[in-house]
Amino acid sequence: MRCTDSPATPVKKTRNQLLYLIYGNQDVYRREAKFSILTALSHAKKGQPPCIRILTDRPQDYAGWPVETVRLTEQTLTRWQGENGYPHRRKACAIAAGLKLAEKTLFVDTDTLFVSDPNLIFKQIQPGHYLMDRFEYDWQYVCERDDYVKLGKCLRTHGITPDNGFKLYNSGLCGVTDGDTPLFETSIQLIDEWTRDGFDIHTIEQIALSFAMRDQPVCEAKRYIYHYFAEKRFFHAMQAYFFSRHGEQFSQNLVELCRDVPRVKPFPSAWQRLKIKWKLRNQSGAMRKVGRDLLYGSAAPDHPYYTACRHEWWESASREILRWDKSRQKKLLDTHRNRWPKQLPKPEKPGDEQLIMKYLKKRVAAAG
């Protein structure tokens, strides 16, 4: 690991770089970043590992890893957040700073898994041709949502209406070149404009970038990576289990071992899902959702990493139950000795009955 003290510190400019931003001392995000790096290395051709750089306030966390770290001071992180207190402004600033360090930059959110060689992705990045994680929706699709009304007023000053909108992309992955500094200057300016009086949308950063890229060619990278932003709990549990078993000290063996970790959350087989659907045929609405999540967790494939995260299905069920009124919760959970409620079909694994009920009761009791 090589460490420099700020993005302004001269480092050797490289042709291609994977760039990460991670700050704070939360274990879960450090594990995300390390596991993402392992997946990148596991798919890279032998002898051709990508140059990996991490902008971080904790470079010591990556000692021994095949990365270069750029130390971020508290003052830099505060400045990057801006006067309006929008935390994801830091991402746009980090990419802008990183452009100076390579001809082509592939910025990667830490909750990203590589499913192919990163060098294949760099081939898609060309001047004036951008690469983003995936297309999400058109402005016309979301402009009338309550939380987008304020942003819509800001966009109208730029001539944007529901009829002449633009495409919005997820920026979990962003591929740009060293000539794209004006693109991020514009994005940061828009972020500051749109957050001046507070903000209702946490994704303003990627909306600003999408707006700045409008009318330019943008390709999706989703066939090269898997961005699990909507399924974090499952992957966090699997990654915690992985590093608890194998440690965080880097080695080539760790790269090989990461291949054993599933790249999808633990869905039951198609046959089991069909059986569960049949069992719940007489249920509807919220009760069907609760039953499905409970039975999916119990029917997770027999795999150590899936076992480590199947309780996250039960967590999804508990969150639904917590939306109910107290009388409805009691009707479902008020059973003797954690016996299974009569309203729901039983899981195939008898041992899961008491385990699941104990979990649900504990979650509801903790919520008061």
C-alpha positions in Angstrom: 0.0 0.0 0.0 1.3 3.4 -0.9 -0.2 6.5 0.8 -0.2 10.1 -0.1 -1.6 12.9 2.0 -4.1 14.7 -0.3 -5.5 14.6 -3.8 -3.2 17.6 -4.6 -0.1 15.5 -3.7 1.7 14.5 -6.9 1.3 10.8 -7.6 2.2 8.9 -10.8 -0.5 9.5 -13.3 -1.6 6.1 -14.6 -3.6 5.1 -17.7 -6.5 3.5 -15.9 -7.6 3.5 -12.2 -10.4 2.1 -10.1 -11.3 4.8 -7.6 -13.1 4.4 -4.3 -14.2 7.0 -1.7 -14.6 5.8 1.8 -14.6 7.8 5.1 -15.6 7.2 8.7 -14.9 4.2 10.9 -17.9 2.0 10.2 -16.8 -1.6 9.8 -19.6 -2.4 7.3 -18.3 0.1 4.7 -14.7 -1.0 5.1 -15.8 -4.6 4.5 -17.8 -3.5 1.5 -14.8 -1.8 -0.1 -12.4 -4.6 0.6 -14.8 -7.2 -0.8 -15.4 -5.1 -3.9 -11.7 -4.9 -4.4 -11.4 -8.7 -4.0 -14.0 -9.3 -6.7 -12.2 -6.9 -9.1 -8.9 -8.8 -8.6 -10.6 -12.2 -8.9 -11.7 -11.3 -12.4 -8.6 -9.5 -13.6 -6.3 -11.4 -15.9 -3.2 -12.7 -14.3 -0.4 -10.1 -14.4 -2.9 -7.4 -15.3 -4.4 -6.2 -12.0 -6.0 -2.8 -12.2 -4.5 0.3 -10.5 -6.8 0.8 -7.4 -6.8 4.0 -5.5 -8.8 4.8 -2.3 -9.6 8.3 -1.1 -10.0 7.9 2.6 -9.5 9.4 6.0 -8.3 6.0 7.3 -5.5 4.8 5.1 -4.3 2.4 7.8 -7.3 0.2 7.2 -5.8 -0.9 3.9 -2.3 -1.6 5.0 -1.0 -4.6 3.0 -3.6 -4.3 0.3 -2.6 -3.8 -3.3 -4.0 -0.3 -3.4 -2.8 3.3 -3.3 -4.5 5.4 -0.6 -4.9 9.2 -0.7 -5.4 10.5 2.8 -8.3 12.9 3.2 -8.2 15.4 6.1 -11.3 16.4 8.1 -11.0 19.8 6.5 -11.1 18.3 3.0 -14.2 16.2 3.8 -15.9 19.3 5.3 -15.1 21.4 2.3 -16.3 18.7 -0.1 -19.6 18.5 1.7 -20.2 22.1 0.9 -22.1 24.9 2.7 -25.5 23.2 2.3 -24.5 20.1 4.2 -25.3 17.6 1.4 -23.0 14.6 2.2 -23.1 13.0 -1.3 -21.5 16.2 -2.8 -18.3 14.6 -1.6 -18.7 11.9 -4.2 -18.7 14.4 -7.1 -15.7 16.2 -5.5 -13.8 12.9 -5.1 -14.3 12.0 -8.8 -13.2 15.5 -9.8 -10.1 15.2 -7.7 -9.4 11.7 -9.0 -9.5 12.8 -12.6 -6.0 14.3 -12.2 -4.6 10.9 -11.3 -5.4 8.8 -14.4 -6.3 9.1 -18.1 -9.4 7.0 -17.4 -11.2 6.8 -14.1 -13.7 4.2 -13.1 -15.3 5.4 -9.9 -17.0 2.6 -8.0 -19.3 2.7 -5.0 -18.2 0.3 -2.3 -21.4 -1.7 -2.6 -20.4 -3.0 -6.0 -19.3 -6.5 -7.1 -17.3 -7.1 -10.2 -18.6 -10.0 -12.4 -16.1 -9.6 -15.2 -12.6 -8.2 -15.8 -12.4 -4.5 -14.9 -10.1 -4.0 -17.9 -13.0 -4.7 -20.2 -14.9 -1.8 -18.6 -12.1 0.6 -19.3 -12.3 -0.1 -23.0 -15.8 1.3 -22.9 -14.7 4.7 -21.6 -13.8 7.2 -24.3 -13.6 11.0 -24.4 -17.2 12.3 -24.6 -18.6 8.8 -24.1 -19.6 8.2 -20.6 -20.2 5.0 -18.6 -22.7 4.8 -15.8 -24.0 2.0 -13.6 -27.5 1.8 -15.2 -30.4 3.8 -16.5 -33.0 4.2 -13.8 -35.8 6.3 -15.2 -36.8 9.4 -17.2 -37.5 12.7 -15.6 -41.0 12.5 -16.9 -41.6 9.4 -14.8 -40.7 11.0 -11.5 -41.3 14.7 -11.9 -44.7 14.7 -10.3 -43.7 12.8 -7.1 -44.0 14.8 -3.9 -40.3 14.7 -3.1 -39.4 15.8 -6.6 -41.6 18.9 -6.7 -38.9 21.2 -5.4 -36.3 19.9 -7.8 -38.7 20.3 -10.6 -39.0 24.1 -9.9 -35.2 24.3 -10.0 -35.1 22.4 -13.3 -37.7 24.7 -14.9 -35.2 27.5 -14.6 -33.0 25.4 -16.9 -35.8 24.9 -19.4 -36.6 21.4 -18.3 -40.3 20.3 -18.2 -41.9 16.9 -18.1 -42.1 16.9 -21.9 -38.4 17.7 -22.6 -36.7 16.0 -19.7 -33.6 13.8 -19.5 -32.5 10.3 -18.5 -31.5 9.7 -14.9 -28.7 7.2 -14.3 -27.5 5.4 -11.1 -24.0 6.7 -10.4 -22.8 3.6 -8.4 -20.3 3.3 -11.2 -19.0 6.2 -13.3 -16.5 6.0 -16.1 -14.9 9.2 -17.2 -11.7 10.6 -18.6 -9.2 13.2 -17.4 -10.8 15.7 -19.8 -14.1 15.7 -17.9 -13.3 18.2 -15.2 -15.9 20.7 -16.7 -18.6 18.0 -16.3 -18.0 17.7 -12.6 -17.6 21.5 -12.1 -21.1 21.7 -13.6 -22.4 18.9 -11.5 -21.1 20.4 -8.3 -22.5 23.8 -9.2 -25.9 22.2 -9.8 -25.7 20.3 -6.4 -25.1 23.6 -4.6 -28.0 25.3 -6.5 -30.4 22.4 -5.8 -29.6 22.0 -2.1 -29.4 25.7 -1.2 -32.7 25.6 0.8 -32.4 22.0 2.0 -33.1 18.9 -0.1 -35.8 16.2 -0.2 -33.9 13.7 -2.4 -30.8 11.9 -1.3 -29.8 11.1 -4.9 -29.4 14.7 -6.0 -25.7 14.0 -6.8 -26.5 11.5 -9.5 -29.4 13.6 -10.8 -27.0 16.5 -11.2 -24.5 14.3 -13.0 -27.2 12.9 -15.3 -28.4 16.4 -16.1 -24.8 17.5 -16.9 -24.5 14.5 -19.2 -27.8 15.0 -21.0 -27.6 14.8 -24.8 -24.3 13.0 -24.5 -23.7 9.3 -25.2 -24.0 7.2 -22.0 -23.5 3.4 -21.8 -24.6 1.2 -19.0 -22.1 -1.0 -17.1 -24.6 -3.4 -15.4 -23.4 -6.4 -17.3 -19.9 -6.0 -15.9 -20.8 -5.3 -12.2 -23.5 -5.9 -9.7 -24.5 -2.9 -7.6 -26.5 -4.3 -4.6 -27.6 -1.0 -3.2 -31.2 -2.3 -2.6 -30.1 -5.5 -0.9 -27.3 -4.3 1.4 -28.4 -6.3 4.5 -28.0 -9.6 2.8 -24.5 -8.8 1.5 -23.4 -7.2 4.7 -24.2 -10.4 6.5 -22.3 -12.5 4.0 -19.3 -10.2 4.0 -19.2 -10.1 7.8 -19.2 -13.9 7.8 -16.5 -14.0 5.1 -14.0 -11.7 7.0 -14.8 -13.3 10.3 -13.7 -16.7 8.8 -10.7 -15.5 6.8 -9.6 -12.2 8.3 -8.9 -8.9 6.6 -5.1 -9.4 5.9 -4.7 -9.4 2.2 -3.4 -12.4 0.4 -3.9 -14.0 -3.0 -5.7 -16.8 -1.1 -8.2 -14.2 0.0 -8.9 -13.4 -3.6 -9.5 -17.0 -4.4 -11.7 -17.5 -1.3 -14.0 -14.6 -2.3 -15.2 -16.7 -5.3 -17.1 -18.9 -2.8 -19.3 -16.0 -1.7 -22.6 -15.9 -3.6 -23.2 -12.8 -5.8 -27.0 -12.9 -5.2 -29.2 -12.9 -2.2 -30.5 -16.3 -1.0 -33.6 -17.0 -3.1 -35.2 -20.4 -2.7 -35.2 -22.6 -5.8 -37.9 -22.0 -8.5 -39.7 -25.1 -7.3 -39.7 -24.0 -3.7 -40.9 -20.5 -4.6 -43.8 -22.1 -6.5 -44.7 -24.3 -3.4 -44.6 -21.2 -1.2 -46.8 -19.3 -3.5 -49.3 -22.2 -3.4 -49.2 -22.4 0.3 -50.0 -18.7 0.6 -52.8 -18.7 -2.0 -55.5 -17.9 0.6 -53.6 -15.0 2.0 -53.4 -11.5 0.6 -51.7 -8.2 1.0 -49.4 -7.7 4.0 -50.0 -11.2 5.4 -49.0 -12.8 2.2 -45.8 -10.6 2.1 -45.0 -11.6 5.7 -45.6 -15.3 5.0 -43.5 -15.2 1.9 -40.5 -13.5 3.6 -40.6 -15.9 6.5 -40.8 -19.0 4.3 -38.2 -17.7 1.9 -35.7 -17.3 4.7 -36.4 -20.8 5.9 -36.1 -22.3 2.4 -32.8 -20.6 1.6 -30.4 -22.9 -0.2 -28.1 -25.0 1.9 -25.0 -22.9 1.7 -22.8 -21.4 4.6 -23.1 -17.9 3.3 -26.8 -18.1 2.7 -27.2 -19.5 6.2 -25.4 -16.4 7.5 -27.9 -14.0 5.9 -31.2 -15.9 5.7 -32.4 -14.1 8.8 -32.5 -10.9 6.7 -35.7 -12.3 5.1 -37.2 -12.6 8.5 -36.0 -9.0 9.2 -38.0 -7.9 6.1 -41.1 -9.7 7.6 -40.6 -8.0 11.0 -40.5 -4.6 9.3 -43.8 -5.2 7.7 -45.3 -6.4 11.0 -44.0 -3.3 12.8 -46.2 -1.2 10.5 -49.3 -2.9 11.8 -51.3 -1.8 14.8 -50.7 -3.4 18.2 -53.8 -5.6 18.1 -52.9 -7.1 14.7 -49.3 -7.7 15.9 -50.6 -9.5 19.0 -53.0 -11.6 17.0 -50.1 -13.0 14.9 -47.4 -13.3 17.6 -49.3 -14.1 20.8 -48.6 -17.8 20.7 -47.6 -20.2 23.5 -43.9 -21.1 23.7 -43.1 -19.5 20.3 -45.5 -21.9 18.5 -46.2 -21.1 14.9 -49.3 -18.9 14.2 -52.3 -20.7 12.7 -52.7 -18.0 10.1 -49.6 -19.0 8.2 -48.3 -22.2 6.6 -45.4 -23.7 8.5 -41.8 -23.6 7.2 -40.4 -26.9 5.8 -37.7 -27.0 8.4 -39.5 -27.7 11.8 -36.6 -26.2 13.8 -37.2 -22.9 12.2 -40.6 -22.4 13.7 -39.5 -21.5 17.2 -36.4 -19.7 15.8 -38.4 -17.4 13.6 -41.1 -16.7 16.2 -38.4 -15.9 18.8 -36.8 -13.5 16.3 -40.1 -11.7 15.5 -41.1 -11.3 19.1 -37.8 -9.9 20.0 -37.9 -7.4 17.2 -41.4 -6.2 18.0 -40.6 -6.0 21.8 -37.5 -4.0 21.0 -39.6 -1.5 19.0 -41.9 -1.0 22.0 
